[in-house]
Amino acid sequence: MEESIKVINTANAGHYNWGNLCDGWHLVQRDELSIIKEKMPPGASEARHYHQKSRQFFYILTGRATMEVQDKKYFLFPSDGIEIPPLVPHKIRNESEEEMNFIVVSQPESHKDRVIVEK
């Protein structure tokens, strides 16, 4: 059976809110692959966590990100990306004064195997 092809964007993708005033849009939402566009306002962050099976790639579109991976900080700018293997604690933050937009690719999808390490 042939899959239907469609153009996906933030106007027609599934939307959800997370953390403190952050937005996410499921551009691809399958068990084997997830691609999400996320918007993070200034000062926002997520809880430190890891994924049991999911490998993730974060790609910054606009703004600046501070990514804590284990005990090291990485500073990411537009067109920078970082790959996070399974079982590695991480946390993304927007320490800047401007909105940050980024893409998160997870394989397999990450929502079912997220383990919070710290809030």
C-alpha positions in Angstrom: 0.0 0.0 0.0 1.3 3.4 -1.0 1.7 6.1 1.8 0.1 9.5 1.1 2.6 12.3 0.7 1.8 15.7 2.2 3.5 18.9 3.1 3.9 19.4 6.9 4.4 22.6 8.7 3.6 24.2 12.1 0.1 25.2 10.8 -1.0 21.5 10.2 1.3 19.5 12.5 0.1 18.2 15.9 0.9 20.8 18.5 1.6 20.5 22.2 2.9 22.6 25.1 5.6 21.5 27.4 7.8 22.9 30.3 7.5 26.5 31.1 5.7 28.0 28.0 7.5 25.9 25.4 5.8 24.7 22.2 6.3 21.6 20.1 5.0 20.5 16.7 5.2 16.9 15.6 6.4 17.1 12.0 6.9 13.3 11.9 5.4 11.1 14.6 6.0 7.4 14.2 7.2 4.7 16.6 10.5 4.4 14.7 11.1 8.1 14.1 10.1 11.4 15.6 10.9 14.9 14.2 9.7 17.8 16.3 10.1 21.6 15.8 10.3 23.3 19.2 10.0 26.9 20.3 11.6 27.9 23.7 11.1 31.4 25.1 14.0 33.2 26.9 14.8 31.7 30.3 13.1 28.4 29.6 14.6 25.0 30.2 13.6 21.3 30.4 14.2 18.8 33.1 17.5 16.8 33.0 16.6 13.4 31.6 17.8 10.6 29.5 16.2 8.1 27.1 16.5 4.4 27.4 16.5 3.6 23.7 16.2 6.8 21.8 19.1 8.6 20.1 18.4 12.3 19.6 19.8 15.0 17.3 19.1 18.7 18.3 19.5 21.3 15.5 19.3 25.0 16.3 17.3 27.1 13.8 17.3 30.5 15.6 18.5 31.8 18.9 21.1 30.2 21.2 20.9 27.0 23.2 22.8 25.8 26.3 22.9 22.0 26.2 24.0 20.2 29.3 25.2 16.7 28.5 26.3 14.7 31.5 28.3 17.3 33.4 29.5 19.4 30.4 27.9 22.5 28.8 27.8 23.1 25.1 26.7 26.4 23.6 24.9 26.0 20.3 24.1 28.7 17.7 22.0 28.7 14.5 23.1 25.8 12.2 24.8 24.0 15.1 23.6 20.5 16.1 24.4 17.9 18.7 23.8 14.2 18.9 22.8 12.6 22.2 23.1 8.8 22.5 20.7 6.7 24.6 21.2 6.6 28.4 23.1 10.0 28.4 21.6 12.6 30.8 20.9 15.9 29.0 19.0 19.2 29.3 18.5 22.1 26.9 18.1 25.6 28.1 17.5 29.0 26.6 19.7 31.4 28.6 19.5 34.2 26.1 17.0 37.1 25.8 15.6 35.9 22.5 13.3 33.1 21.5 15.0 29.9 20.4 13.7 27.5 17.7 15.1 24.1 17.0 14.5 20.7 15.5 14.7 17.4 17.5 15.1 14.2 15.6 14.6 11.0 17.7 15.1 7.4 16.7 13.1 5.6 17.9 10.6 8.2 19.1 11.5 9.5 22.6 8.4 10.2 24.5 7.8 6.7 25.7 11.3 6.1 27.1 12.1 9.4 28.9 13.5 9.1 32.4 13.7 12.3 34.5 16.9 12.6 36.5 16.3 16.1 38.0 13.5 18.6 37.7 
